[in-house]
Amino acid sequence: MLMQNHQAFEHGKPAGEAAKTGRSLSSVFHLSALEPVAAGKALCWEGDAAKHLFQVVEGVVRLQRIIGEGRRVITGFHFAGEIVGAFLQGDFLFTAEAVTDCKIRRVSRKTFQDEVARSDALRPEYIALLCHETAAAHDQMVLLSKKNAEERLCSFIATLAARPGAQPRPGLLRVPMNRQDIADYLGLTIETVSRTITKLSQRNVVVPEGRHDLRILSKGKLIQLSGNADDFPEKNCHRVSVH
């Protein structure tokens, strides 16, 4: 899920015994069939019984909720290798929808929990995943409650840029979600997102390139403007994965 620092696009090795045995949470999904999900289609719906967990194999998935007067709030993004719904026990608290054309695998919650319960290798990794989910929620609360529009957007771009493979060419950042998605995730209007990108472009921080991509002109300025530069040391810009 998109998050800052330990919450930021982590692509690391499986934890503890899972790394030694070669078994990871991802292995629980390997026997499940690949399912294509077209952009804009839902994997699950808010309020439905959370009978399955999903692993994103390709593409990007957004988690969203609808609040008063039909307003949409995006609570997170999931990328390839990540699990959707690991922390749930009852009903889905969100609708999970494909941002891009995706491929996913699903397993029943009972199967997943049984596999974790019987495996000394998987339990520490599952606990680590839940810890990262909790950290994600705390960091998102800080971003929405204490940061201004520029800090929110710069934090978002910096964490996205930290994801391995997010920059197909040096300095060029692939942004799969549109500006409305970004606005709904950051608690801003699409007009504010557009104005802030224009200001960052005028200050030679980032400039738009094409419909979705951004060119990062000054990574140092971008991190400084995020409001908490200590969250983005070079060596910590990674994410724990469940590949």
N, C-alpha and C positions, 0 to 999 in steps of 0.2 A: 504494500500500500504506500501511496505517496505520503512521506513524512519527513521530518527534519532530523538530522544527525542519525541516532540509532533508529529513528523513524524514517530515514531517508533511503530510498531505493537501494536496499542492501543486496549484494550478490556475493555471499561468502560461502564457506564450507558448512556441511551439516555439523551439528554440535555433538560433542562428547563421543559416546559409544557408537552413534550412528556413523560418524566419520570413520571409525576403525573397522566397522563391519561392512561398510559400503551400503548399508540400509538407511534410507531417509524417509521422511513423510511422503515424498513424491512416489516412492515405490508402492504405497498403498493404492495409488491411482492407476498404476501401469497396466493392470488387467482390464481396465474399463475402456470402452470404445471411445474413439475421438468423435466429438460432436461439433459440427460447424454451427456457428451462431452469427448471423448477418448483423452488420452495424445497425444499431437502433433496436434490436430485438432483446427481449429480457431472458435471463437465465432463471430468475425466480422473482417473486413478487412480495412486496411488503405485506405482512400479515399472514402469509401462507405458513403452514407447518414446515419447519426446517428439517425435513427428512433426509436431505442430501447435503454434502459438501462438494464444492467445485474446485478444480485446479485449472487455472488459465495456462494453456499450452502455447498459444499464439494470440497476439493482439492485446487490447487493453479493455478493461471492464471498469465501469463506474458504479459506485454505490450511491443511491439517491433516495431521498424521502420527499414526500409532498406535504407541506404544512398549510396553514390557513390561507384561503383564497387562491389555492392552486399553486402556491409558490414552491419552487423546487430547491432543495438543498442537497448538494453533493458532499458526502462525508468521506469519500476516499476513492482512489484509483488502484486497480490491481493489474499487474503486468505478468508476462510469461514466467511460469514457475511458481506463482503465488497461489495461496489457497483462499477461497472465499467462504466465510461462514464458520471458521474454526472455533470462535468463541461463543457461538450460539448454543442454547439448550432447548428453547421452545420454538417460537415463531421467528420468521425472518423479520428483522428490524428495518429492512431496506429492500428496495428493488435493485437487483444487479442487472445492468444493461450494457451491451457491447458498445464501446465507443467506435471501434474499428471492426472489420470482419475478424472473428475470433475462432479458435478451436479450443474446446474445453473437454475435460473428463470429469465424471461425477462418480461418487461412491455414496452409499447409504451412510447415515450417521452411525448406525449400529455397527456396520462393518469397520468404519474408521475407528470408532472407540474401542472395539474388540481388538483390533490390530495394535493399537497403542497400548492397551492394558496388558497384552501378553508379551510385549517386546520391551526388554530393558534398554534397547538401543533407541527406540522411538519416544519413550516417555520424556527424557530430557529435552529432546528437540521440540516436542509438543509444548512443554512448559515454556521454553524459550520463545516459541511463536506467540503464545498467549501474552508473555511479558512485552513483546514488541507491539502487539495490538494495544495493550494498555498504555504503553509509552506514546503510541500514535495518538490516542485520544487526548492525553495530557498536552502534547505539543500542539495539537489542533486547537485546543482551548486557549492556549497562550497566543497563538497566531491570530485568532478571531477576536480575542478580548483586549489585547494590548498593543497590537501592531497597526500602524496606519496602512493606507492602500499601497504605497510604494514599498514598504517593508514586506507586506504580504506577497506582492507580486515577485519581488526579488528573491524572497525565500522560496517561492514555488519554482522559479526558473533555476535557482542554484541547486535545489534538490533534484530536479529533473535532469539537469546537466550532469549530476554526479552518478547517474545510473549508467552502468557499462552498456555500450552500444547505442546510447542516446545521441551521440555525435558521430554521424556517418563520415564526416570530414572534420578536421580540426577547426574548432570555433563555431561549427554549424550544429545547432540543436534541433533535433526532430521533436516536434510538439504534436502528438497525435490527437489531442483534444482541441475543440474549437474555443473561441473566446467566451462563449456563453457558458461552456463547461467550467472554464477557469473562474469566471465570475461567480458561478454558483458554488464552487468549492471554496473560494476565498471570502465569500460573504460580501461581494461587491456587485455593482451593476456592470453590464457589458460596456457602457460608455466610460465608466471609470477605468476599467481595464485598458480600453483603447487609448484613453488620454494618458495613462501612466506609461504605456509602451511608447507613445510618441515622445513623452518627456525623457524617458531613458534613451531613446534614439538621439534626441537633441544633445544629450550629455555624453554621447559616445559610449554608452554602456552596452546596450543591445539594439539591434535593428531588425525589423521584420524582413524575411526573405521568403517570397512565395506566400501561399495561403496559410500555411501552418508553421513553417520553420522560423527560427530566430538565429541571427548571427551574434555571438557573444564577442564584443569588442574589448571589454575589460572585465575579466573574471574577478580581479581584485576589487574593483568598484562595486560589482554586482554583490559580492559577499558582504562588503562593508555596508551597503545600503539595505541588506536584509534585516539589519537591526540586532543581530547577534552573531557576529563573525566567528566567535569561538565555536559555534556549532558546525563549522565547515572546514576544519583542518583537512589538508589534502589526504592524509592517511586514513581519515575516518569517513570519507565520502564513499560509503559502500552500503550494501544491504545483505542481510542474511537471506538466502534463497532456500527453496525446498526441492531443487533439482535432484 
